[in-house]
């Protein structure tokens, strides 16, 4: 065998070896896809099942926090307990409530902006824990009224427990509820509901399912309700 023929055979052997490696890699990839694809489908399906239901601003669920006239105008508020603008809106709502409560059903939904408000999520969980004992709206008021103070704390648990104690709630029960996955899922569901409904910041208000400009005065807020009643 001459040298040229030997070199040709070496090249052919290397080419066959490379083709065999490529074939093996393709086979391994196909097997991996056959195994992983069903697992991925199962994981996605499980994740979807594990998510709680979400409700649009025209739907009121049994888990929603509501007050006022159940037959009235639906005022759905997505808010963050550490958001200063939400505290301002809370003040407007408090001032307007006696005027609008007879023809308004207010619904509060959580939308904590954890990227900018590090205590917002924890505040939401404490509000939910108070709600488990029938005092959501009282905790809602305390969190917004005292927001300027607790927002500056490095740790908020002791402060929030103080609010629970002030309301006469069972602290041991509240601590257990804070770790309850269904409580946490309620907040997540509110967030998903808001995002799907077009919420991009807080506070965001919907009147009878319609996204409205955030009122800056009591008269603007009362006007929104009056217009909805008239229509």
C-alpha positions in Angstrom: 0.0 0.0 0.0 1.4 3.3 -1.0 1.5 6.3 1.3 -1.4 8.2 -0.5 -3.7 5.2 -0.2 -2.9 4.9 3.5 -3.6 8.6 4.1 -7.0 8.1 2.2 -7.9 5.2 4.5 -7.0 7.2 7.6 -9.2 10.1 6.5 -12.1 7.7 5.7 -11.7 6.1 9.2 -11.8 9.5 10.9 -14.9 10.5 8.9 -16.7 7.3 9.8 -15.8 7.8 13.5 -17.1 11.4 13.4 -20.3 10.2 11.7 -20.8 7.5 14.3 -20.3 10.1 17.1 -22.8 12.4 15.5 -25.3 9.6 15.2 -24.8 8.6 18.8 -25.3 12.2 19.9 -28.5 12.5 17.9 -29.8 9.3 19.3 -29.1 10.4 22.9 -30.8 13.7 22.2 -33.9 12.0 20.8 -34.0 9.7 23.9 -33.6 12.6 26.2 -36.4 14.5 24.5 -38.7 11.4 24.7 -38.0 11.2 28.4 -37.9 14.9 29.3 -40.8 16.2 27.2 -43.5 14.2 29.1 -41.9 15.3 32.4 -42.0 18.9 31.3 -45.7 18.6 30.3 -46.4 17.1 33.7 -44.5 19.8 35.6 -46.3 22.6 33.7 -49.7 20.9 34.2 -48.9 20.6 37.9 -47.8 24.2 38.2 -51.1 25.3 36.6 -53.1 23.1 38.9 -51.2 24.4 41.9 -52.0 28.0 41.1 -55.1 29.4 42.8 -58.0 30.9 40.7 -57.8 34.5 39.6 -60.7 36.9 39.2 -61.1 39.9 36.9 -62.2 43.2 38.3 -65.8 42.4 37.4 -65.7 39.2 39.4 -66.0 39.1 43.2 -64.9 35.9 44.9 -65.6 34.5 48.3 -62.0 35.1 49.2 -62.0 38.8 48.4 -62.0 41.3 51.1 -65.1 43.4 50.7 -67.1 46.1 52.5 -70.0 48.3 51.8 -73.1 47.6 49.8 -72.9 44.2 48.0 -75.4 45.5 45.4 -73.6 48.8 44.8 -70.9 50.0 42.4 -68.0 47.6 42.4 -64.8 49.5 43.4 -61.8 47.1 43.1 -58.6 48.5 44.4 -55.2 46.9 43.8 -52.7 48.2 46.3 -49.4 47.8 48.1 -49.2 48.4 51.8 -45.8 50.0 51.5 -46.7 52.3 48.6 -46.9 55.9 49.6 -49.4 56.7 46.9 -51.6 53.8 48.2 -51.5 55.4 51.7 -52.7 58.6 50.1 -55.5 56.7 48.4 -56.4 55.0 51.6 -56.8 58.4 53.2 -59.1 59.6 50.4 -61.2 56.5 50.7 -61.5 56.9 54.4 -62.6 60.5 54.0 -65.1 59.6 51.2 -66.4 56.3 52.7 -69.4 57.7 54.7 -70.5 59.4 51.5 -70.2 56.5 49.1 -70.5 53.3 51.3 -74.3 53.0 50.8 -73.9 52.6 47.1 -70.4 51.1 46.8 -68.9 47.7 47.4 -65.1 48.1 47.9 -62.9 45.2 47.1 -59.2 45.2 48.2 -56.7 43.1 46.3 -53.0 42.7 47.0 -50.4 43.9 44.5 -47.1 44.1 46.5 -44.3 45.7 44.5 -41.5 43.7 46.2 -38.8 45.1 43.9 -39.1 48.6 45.4 -41.0 47.9 48.7 -39.1 45.2 50.7 -41.8 45.0 53.4 -44.8 45.0 51.1 -45.1 41.2 50.9 -44.8 40.7 54.7 -47.4 43.4 55.3 -49.8 41.7 52.9 -49.3 38.4 54.8 -50.0 40.0 58.2 -53.2 41.6 56.8 -54.3 38.2 55.6 -53.5 36.7 58.9 -55.7 39.3 60.6 -58.4 38.6 58.0 -58.4 34.9 59.1 -59.6 36.3 62.5 -62.1 38.6 61.0 -60.1 41.8 61.3 -58.7 42.5 57.9 -60.0 46.0 57.5 -58.8 47.0 60.9 -55.3 45.7 60.0 -55.6 47.4 56.6 -56.1 50.7 58.4 -53.2 50.2 60.8 -50.8 49.3 58.1 -51.6 52.3 56.0 -51.9 54.8 58.9 -48.5 53.7 60.3 -46.8 53.1 56.9 -44.3 56.0 57.2 -42.9 54.5 60.5 -42.7 50.8 59.7 -41.4 51.4 56.1 -38.1 52.6 57.7 -37.6 49.6 59.8 -35.1 46.9 58.9 -37.3 44.2 60.5 -41.1 44.6 60.7 -42.4 41.4 62.3 -42.4 42.8 65.9 -44.2 46.0 64.7 -46.8 44.0 62.8 -47.3 41.6 65.7 -47.9 44.7 67.9 -50.8 45.7 65.5 -52.2 42.2 65.9 -52.0 42.4 69.6 -53.6 45.9 69.5 -56.6 44.3 67.7 -56.8 41.6 70.4 -56.0 38.8 68.0 -54.6 35.3 68.8 -50.8 35.7 68.0 -50.1 32.0 68.0 -52.9 31.4 65.5 -51.6 34.4 63.4 -48.1 33.0 63.3 -49.4 29.6 62.1 -51.5 31.3 59.5 -48.6 33.3 58.2 -46.9 30.1 57.1 -50.1 28.7 55.5 -49.6 28.1 51.8 -53.3 29.0 51.1 -52.7 32.4 52.7 -49.7 33.0 50.5 -51.5 31.7 47.4 -54.3 34.3 48.0 -51.7 37.1 47.6 -50.2 35.5 44.5 -53.6 35.1 43.0 -54.4 38.7 43.6 -51.2 39.7 41.9 -51.9 37.5 38.9 -55.4 38.9 38.7 -54.0 42.4 38.7 -51.4 41.7 36.0 -53.9 40.0 33.7 -56.3 43.0 34.2 -53.6 45.5 33.2 -52.3 46.6 36.6 -48.8 48.0 36.2 -48.4 50.1 39.3 -50.2 51.0 42.5 -52.8 52.0 43.4 -54.9 50.9 40.5 -58.7 51.3 40.7 -61.5 49.7 38.7 -65.1 50.9 38.8 -67.6 48.3 37.6 -64.7 46.5 35.8 -63.5 49.7 34.1 -59.9 50.9 34.7 -60.2 54.5 35.9 -57.7 57.3 36.6 -56.5 57.3 40.2 -58.5 60.0 42.0 -56.5 62.8 43.6 -59.2 64.3 45.7 -62.2 63.2 47.7 -64.5 65.0 45.2 -62.9 63.1 42.2 -63.4 59.8 44.0 -67.1 60.6 44.9 -67.6 61.7 41.3 -66.4 58.4 39.9 -69.0 56.6 42.1 -71.7 59.0 41.2 -71.0 58.7 37.5 -71.1 54.9 37.8 -74.4 55.0 39.7 -75.9 57.3 37.1 -74.8 55.1 34.2 
